[in-house]
Amino acid sequence: MDSKHRELLRNRRLELCSHAVADGLVPQYLYQEGIITRDQLEDICGQATSQRRAMKLLDILPTRGPKAFNVFVDSMTEFPWVLENLKQHCHKSPPVPESTSLGLPANVLQNCPNDRQLNLLAGKLGSEWEQVLGHLGLDHSDLYRCKIQHPDNLHSQVMEGLVRWKQHMGRKATIQCLWEALEAAEMDPSEIKLVLQ
């Protein structure tokens, strides 16, 4: 999810929670479209109140990849007043600088990261690695496999996850996608730029 949409969801969070957006078919639609996993669906539906269900959904949504916001908007047909409000705020939002703020040429951003870059990045990631890989599209079962295969080695767990992402996405596994996932985890851009150059 790009930073403009993340910001919009954060700014409209209380309003979205007050409309109980996670009580209707919204979570089911997000699951059907592959935006959230079964575990995440159960986690959302298992919350005690409608506000908590909405909060849990809004916590998960920004980590679910570039299509998450648009699919979320598509799912809001039960809440036309909320949908209209979201669309209005989306058009009013000031443009957020694209990831080119990383300072890399556009052709570099479209390259696939090589194994050396992934290895260096794996060494930089700490506790936020699961959030980053979730944003890249890995689900709980993928993350669990990474942990099981390398139980006592965080670097190897992260590297395994990054390799899985690259294999799964093929040519779509670009430095741009990786940068957006790192940005979502609020990592220091100067440190990451050195790794991705």
Secondary structure as a PSIPRED ss2 file (coil, helix, strand):
# PSIPRED VFORMAT (PSIPRED V4.0)

   1 M C   1.000  0.000  0.000
   2 D C   1.000  0.000  0.000
   3 S H   0.000  1.000  0.000
   4 K H   0.000  1.000  0.000
   5 H H   0.000  1.000  0.000
   6 R H   0.000  1.000  0.000
   7 E H   0.000  1.000  0.000
   8 L H   0.000  1.000  0.000
   9 L H   0.000  1.000  0.000
  10 R H   0.000  1.000  0.000
  11 N H   0.000  1.000  0.000
  12 R C   1.000  0.000  0.000
  13 R H   0.000  1.000  0.000
  14 L H   0.000  1.000  0.000
  15 E H   0.000  1.000  0.000
  16 L H   0.000  1.000  0.000
  17 C H   0.000  1.000  0.000
  18 S H   0.000  1.000  0.000
  19 H C   1.000  0.000  0.000
  20 A C   1.000  0.000  0.000
  21 V C   1.000  0.000  0.000
  22 A C   1.000  0.000  0.000
  23 D C   1.000  0.000  0.000
  24 G C   1.000  0.000  0.000
  25 L C   1.000  0.000  0.000
  26 V H   0.000  1.000  0.000
  27 P H   0.000  1.000  0.000
  28 Q H   0.000  1.000  0.000
  29 Y H   0.000  1.000  0.000
  30 L H   0.000  1.000  0.000
  31 Y H   0.000  1.000  0.000
  32 Q H   0.000  1.000  0.000
  33 E C   1.000  0.000  0.000
  34 G C   1.000  0.000  0.000
  35 I C   1.000  0.000  0.000
  36 I C   1.000  0.000  0.000
  37 T C   1.000  0.000  0.000
  38 R H   0.000  1.000  0.000
  39 D H   0.000  1.000  0.000
  40 Q H   0.000  1.000  0.000
  41 L H   0.000  1.000  0.000
  42 E H   0.000  1.000  0.000
  43 D H   0.000  1.000  0.000
  44 I H   0.000  1.000  0.000
  45 C H   0.000  1.000  0.000
  46 G C   1.000  0.000  0.000
  47 Q C   1.000  0.000  0.000
  48 A C   1.000  0.000  0.000
  49 T C   1.000  0.000  0.000
  50 S H   0.000  1.000  0.000
  51 Q H   0.000  1.000  0.000
  52 R H   0.000  1.000  0.000
  53 R H   0.000  1.000  0.000
  54 A H   0.000  1.000  0.000
  55 M H   0.000  1.000  0.000
  56 K H   0.000  1.000  0.000
  57 L H   0.000  1.000  0.000
  58 L H   0.000  1.000  0.000
  59 D H   0.000  1.000  0.000
  60 I H   0.000  1.000  0.000
  61 L H   0.000  1.000  0.000
  62 P H   0.000  1.000  0.000
  63 T H   0.000  1.000  0.000
  64 R C   1.000  0.000  0.000
  65 G C   1.000  0.000  0.000
  66 P C   1.000  0.000  0.000
  67 K C   1.000  0.000  0.000
  68 A H   0.000  1.000  0.000
  69 F H   0.000  1.000  0.000
  70 N H   0.000  1.000  0.000
  71 V H   0.000  1.000  0.000
  72 F H   0.000  1.000  0.000
  73 V H   0.000  1.000  0.000
  74 D H   0.000  1.000  0.000
  75 S H   0.000  1.000  0.000
  76 M H   0.000  1.000  0.000
  77 T H   0.000  1.000  0.000
  78 E H   0.000  1.000  0.000
  79 F C   1.000  0.000  0.000
  80 P H   0.000  1.000  0.000
  81 W H   0.000  1.000  0.000
  82 V H   0.000  1.000  0.000
  83 L H   0.000  1.000  0.000
  84 E H   0.000  1.000  0.000
  85 N H   0.000  1.000  0.000
  86 L H   0.000  1.000  0.000
  87 K H   0.000  1.000  0.000
  88 Q H   0.000  1.000  0.000
  89 H H   0.000  1.000  0.000
  90 C H   0.000  1.000  0.000
  91 H H   0.000  1.000  0.000
  92 K H   0.000  1.000  0.000
  93 S C   1.000  0.000  0.000
  94 P C   1.000  0.000  0.000
  95 P C   1.000  0.000  0.000
  96 V C   1.000  0.000  0.000
  97 P C   1.000  0.000  0.000
  98 E C   1.000  0.000  0.000
  99 S H   0.000  1.000  0.000
 100 T H   0.000  1.000  0.000
 101 S H   0.000  1.000  0.000
 102 L H   0.000  1.000  0.000
 103 G C   1.000  0.000  0.000
 104 L C   1.000  0.000  0.000
 105 P C   1.000  0.000  0.000
 106 A H   0.000  1.000  0.000
 107 N H   0.000  1.000  0.000
 108 V H   0.000  1.000  0.000
 109 L H   0.000  1.000  0.000
 110 Q C   1.000  0.000  0.000
 111 N C   1.000  0.000  0.000
 112 C C   1.000  0.000  0.000
 113 P C   1.000  0.000  0.000
 114 N C   1.000  0.000  0.000
 115 D H   0.000  1.000  0.000
 116 R H   0.000  1.000  0.000
 117 Q H   0.000  1.000  0.000
 118 L H   0.000  1.000  0.000
 119 N H   0.000  1.000  0.000
 120 L H   0.000  1.000  0.000
 121 L H   0.000  1.000  0.000
 122 A H   0.000  1.000  0.000
 123 G H   0.000  1.000  0.000
 124 K H   0.000  1.000  0.000
 125 L C   1.000  0.000  0.000
 126 G C   1.000  0.000  0.000
 127 S C   1.000  0.000  0.000
 128 E C   1.000  0.000  0.000
 129 W H   0.000  1.000  0.000
 130 E H   0.000  1.000  0.000
 131 Q H   0.000  1.000  0.000
 132 V H   0.000  1.000  0.000
 133 L H   0.000  1.000  0.000
 134 G H   0.000  1.000  0.000
 135 H H   0.000  1.000  0.000
 136 L C   1.000  0.000  0.000
 137 G C   1.000  0.000  0.000
 138 L C   1.000  0.000  0.000
 139 D C   1.000  0.000  0.000
 140 H H   0.000  1.000  0.000
 141 S H   0.000  1.000  0.000
 142 D H   0.000  1.000  0.000
 143 L H   0.000  1.000  0.000
 144 Y H   0.000  1.000  0.000
 145 R H   0.000  1.000  0.000
 146 C H   0.000  1.000  0.000
 147 K H   0.000  1.000  0.000
 148 I H   0.000  1.000  0.000
 149 Q H   0.000  1.000  0.000
 150 H C   1.000  0.000  0.000
 151 P C   1.000  0.000  0.000
 152 D C   1.000  0.000  0.000
 153 N C   1.000  0.000  0.000
 154 L H   0.000  1.000  0.000
 155 H H   0.000  1.000  0.000
 156 S H   0.000  1.000  0.000
 157 Q H   0.000  1.000  0.000
 158 V H   0.000  1.000  0.000
 159 M H   0.000  1.000  0.000
 160 E H   0.000  1.000  0.000
 161 G H   0.000  1.000  0.000
 162 L H   0.000  1.000  0.000
 163 V H   0.000  1.000  0.000
 164 R H   0.000  1.000  0.000
 165 W H   0.000  1.000  0.000
 166 K H   0.000  1.000  0.000
 167 Q H   0.000  1.000  0.000
 168 H H   0.000  1.000  0.000
 169 M H   0.000  1.000  0.000
 170 G H   0.000  1.000  0.000
 171 R H   0.000  1.000  0.000
 172 K H   0.000  1.000  0.000
 173 A C   1.000  0.000  0.000
 174 T C   1.000  0.000  0.000
 175 I H   0.000  1.000  0.000
 176 Q H   0.000  1.000  0.000
 177 C H   0.000  1.000  0.000
 178 L H   0.000  1.000  0.000
 179 W H   0.000  1.000  0.000
 180 E H   0.000  1.000  0.000
 181 A H   0.000  1.000  0.000
 182 L H   0.000  1.000  0.000
 183 E H   0.000  1.000  0.000
 184 A H   0.000  1.000  0.000
 185 A C   1.000  0.000  0.000
 186 E C   1.000  0.000  0.000
 187 M C   1.000  0.000  0.000
 188 D C   1.000  0.000  0.000
 189 P H   0.000  1.000  0.000
 190 S H   0.000  1.000  0.000
 191 E H   0.000  1.000  0.000
 192 I H   0.000  1.000  0.000
 193 K H   0.000  1.000  0.000
 194 L H   0.000  1.000  0.000
 195 V H   0.000  1.000  0.000
 196 L H   0.000  1.000  0.000
 197 Q C   1.000  0.000  0.000
